[in-house]
Amino acid sequence: MRRSIKILAENLENCPYTSATTTAPPRRFSEIPGPREIPVIGNSGNLKYAIGTDAETIENYNKHLEEMYNKYGKIVKENLGFGRKYVVHVFDPADAQTVFAADGKTPFIVPLQETTQKYREMKGMNPGLGNLNGPEWYRLRSSIQHAMMRPQSVQTYLPFSQKVSDDLVRHVAEEQIRFGNANMQKVAGRWSLESAGQILFEKSLESLGNRSEWADGLIELNKKIFQLSAKMRLGLPIFRLFSTPSWRKMVKLEDEFYAEVDRLMDDALDNLKISESDSQNMRFASYLINRKELNRRDVKVILLSMFSDGLSTTAPMLIYNLYNIATHPEALRKIQEEIKEDPTSSKLPYLRACIKETFRMFPIGTEVSRITQKDLTLSGYLIPAGTAVDINTNILMRNMVLFSDSPHEFKPERWLEKSKSVHPFAFLPFGFGPRMCAGRRFAEQDLLTSLAKLCANFDIRHRGEPITQIYETLLLPRGNCEFEFKKL
């Protein structure tokens, strides 16, 4: 991992794009533009979240970020109020480059779900990879780096990904016969669970088969946790001090969710054994228990982090990809022709471009966060060490300047035209650097394999209300998620 960080630093140093750092003296932090501040409350806009925590207000948080960018420009200072600190929003890829260049080997972040961090600490659990900073994060992340991030290692799981894809094709066909369409809100979640079972727990969870109702219950629990987490993140943070009704509800949801996942983990680990053979060729849970530096508690922390993160992100991305493909019949035809030309190929450049374009159009998160560990200059302003900085990727990836060729249109071709250059820090669907999403290569492999199987077997159509995004801690689908799959 140290070698990869060194290479990363060299690449950043030699990046041909202009850095946000200037030779002129930086302006003061207090001069950064942003919404008007009110004592205690912070920025004036915070009041609507504090007292108006209705679903519509919370769900439109991503639009609030876009409004700030349009009003104040490429850097915005926001006082979160109510005892919380400032956050600096940046919308410039050159600033993103500067932030990542200062990462070091242990970048610090603001936890995505403070409620989950608080719950796990209350229960005496490790907060998990997404909520940890410092040496403990580095220790756990280093232990999975080889198994998760190397293409050769992930390729080992391709047969399991293909099996899940075959199960998905069968399940979609059954749903189509029973209901006249397939509700992908449910089906995509079941697919994600089944994939997690094969990769993390080394067995089928039958979520695309006899246990679909059980799977739906677990998916709904996870959804409620993310919805409530968003409300508590943006609302008055009283739960930090007192046991509020929202906090008690969150504890109940987390208890139910963790009980199910803990049983899955124990069942898997109890049936695995320490082996003297090469751990590099083992499946994931076996690989973990054979790492001498990890105890059972460590292994469960990693499995829980990978499971909950994958369930929350991969399923929505399958829906977004299907929506783009189904509403652009010419794209579906090109994918089908590409598969017919070489049915055994895993290259599929056009389908890969469709997936990449979908990540751009429908980013799953609003930001990549960092806590600066030293003073930085961003857009000409001094950012003190210890400041929370949000690189707002959902705005960057749909920016008119950075993607001048119709940024709001689905154009996979933009990724196939070598003459066109995109700033390397304008497209960050998985984050960047040492804290890049650990499950990235698994997600990409699962999406490519399953979308290829679906497109090869069905003519896919979407009718009704368009799919958009709402903020529920992540950017999740809103609209009609029912698709028609006509067997070819």
Buried (B, 14 or more C-beta within 10 A) or exposed (E): BEEEBEEBBEEBEEBEEEBBBEEEEBEEBEEBBBBEBBEEBBBEBBEBBBEEBEEEBBBBBBEBBBEBBEEBEBBBBBBBBBEEEBBBBBBBBBBBBBBBBBBEBBBBBBBBBBBBBBBBEEEEBBBBBBBBBEEBBBBBBBBBBBBBBEEEBBEBBBEBBBBBBBBBBEBBBBBBEEEEBBEBBBBBBBBBBBBBBBBBBBBBBBBBBEBBEBBBBBBBBBBBBBBBBBBBBBBBBBBBEEEBEBBEBBBEBBEBBBEBBBEBBEEBBEEBEEEEEEBEEBBBBBBBBBBEEBEEEBBBBBBBBBBBBBBBBBBBBBBBBBBBBBBBEEBBEBBBEBBEEEEEEEEBEBBBBBBBBBBBBBBBBBBBBBBBBEBBBBBBBBBEEEBBBBBBBBBBBBBEEBBEEEBEEBBBBBBEEEEEEBBBBBBBBBBBBBBBBBBBBBBBBBBBBBBBBBBBBBBBBBEEEEBEBBBBBBBBBBBBBBBBBEEE
